[in-house]
Amino acid sequence: MDSTDRLAFFHELLNCNHTLFCWEYDRDFTLIHTDYTDNLFADGFLVYTGLSALLADYLAAGKSMPVILELPGNLLWACGFENPDTPDCRIHLIGPVFSGRDSWLIIKRRLDAYNLSVQTRAAVMKNFENIPAVSSNIVTEYAVMLHYCLTGNKAARGDVTYLCAEDAAFPDMRKSDSPNYTGIWYAEQQLCKMFADGDPMYKEALSRLFSFASGIGADYGDALRAHKNNLLVLLTLCSRACINGGLQPSSAYELFDYYAQKIEECTSMATASNVRGKMLEDYVTRVQEARTRTGISTLIENSCKYIRTHLGSPLSISELARRVGYTEYYFSHKFKKEVGCSVTDFIIKEKISQAKLMLEGTNDTIQSISDALSFSNRSYFYTCFQKLTGLSPSEYRKRNGKL
């Protein structure tokens, strides 16, 4: 079976589920063949939409992996190349499809901006109505399969590139115009750590993060949309952190889908804020429950939480034992049996973990970090840090600093 036979068979398979069309162009974007019969995407649509220029640049750069072509309104085509390094290069398209349920509404709003006659508008709308909605993940798979039909070689999903005619209009970001992001990463990591620990004091960390930044630095022209996007970012951070904290990935992902939908359904800033509160509380509560099921008793888990939230205070085994009503010997024995390490080792491990974040995300001096974490002296801090990381604090900051 040659590439022509494979392509025909592939197209036949695709049309078992959707009505999709194929286009074949030469390297100069002259149409060789299409089974598309309407006027909406005429022979030269690649040229007048600007997609041909993007494809020409792509091929000129020596690239030949499959691409997804995108027009405004999330209108997509899978695109592959046959004999890309020869004068007989052929460019094949499969589509079009809408990539989401709202794509039709986006197209409709765009048409509203033009002064079209009733007849013209009806004709255009009729053509768009026949375009199927297929998720972008599926279209990516189509592009991978198209590439195999044309070349006989396999490609990975990550090899597929998106090309959109509007991208050329986006200016490069200028470093001089960038806002000051100092402190955001560190505050973000602190918040994620509290999610992972199931720490109910996460609200304070969230407030500190908001004091550094108000969210994604893009002007949407829609305050509610911007708020929803920020909540989706927060939801992503929270769900991944809680997986690290012991929540089953399946549960975390199920919650993610549930709250992402709830966020999208919000019709006001107030309802969105209420969803945020319920969402974070739900995740943190589930992490706490997951940690309880690990076999660590409530009193020992409370002691671990107390240690994590008081890393800047002097912590002694006697004081921790007194807080839960145990003798020092019994507390030490029970703690090591349930947690797997001694109380002292756990305290040092948590302090060094916090020190790593401070070295990565702040400009605090090593001495001030040592003092902030209540190490008896700088030398002891160096010794503990090097023992657990294999690096001195200064070496660690040089390799991992985010500022």
Secondary structure, DSSP 8 states (H G I E B T S, - for coil): --HHHHHHHHHHHHTTTS--EEEEEETT--EEEE---SSTT-TTHHHHTTHHHHHHHHHHTT--S-EEEEETTTEEEEEEEESTTSTT-EEEEEEEEESSTTHHHHHHHHHHTS---HHHHHHHHHHHHTS-B--HHHHHHHHHHHHHHHHS----GGG-EEEEGGGGGS----GGG----TTHHHHHHHHHHHHHHT-TTHHHHHHHHHHH--S-----S-HHHHHHHHHHHHHHHHHHHHHHTT--HHHHHHHHHHHHHHHHH--SHHHHHHHHHHHHHHHHHHHHHHHHTTT--HHHHHHHHHHHHTTTS---HHHHHHHHT--HHHHHHHHHHHHSS-HHHHHHHHHHHHHHHHHHH----HHHHHHHTT-S-HHHHHHHHHHHHSS-HHHHHHHH---
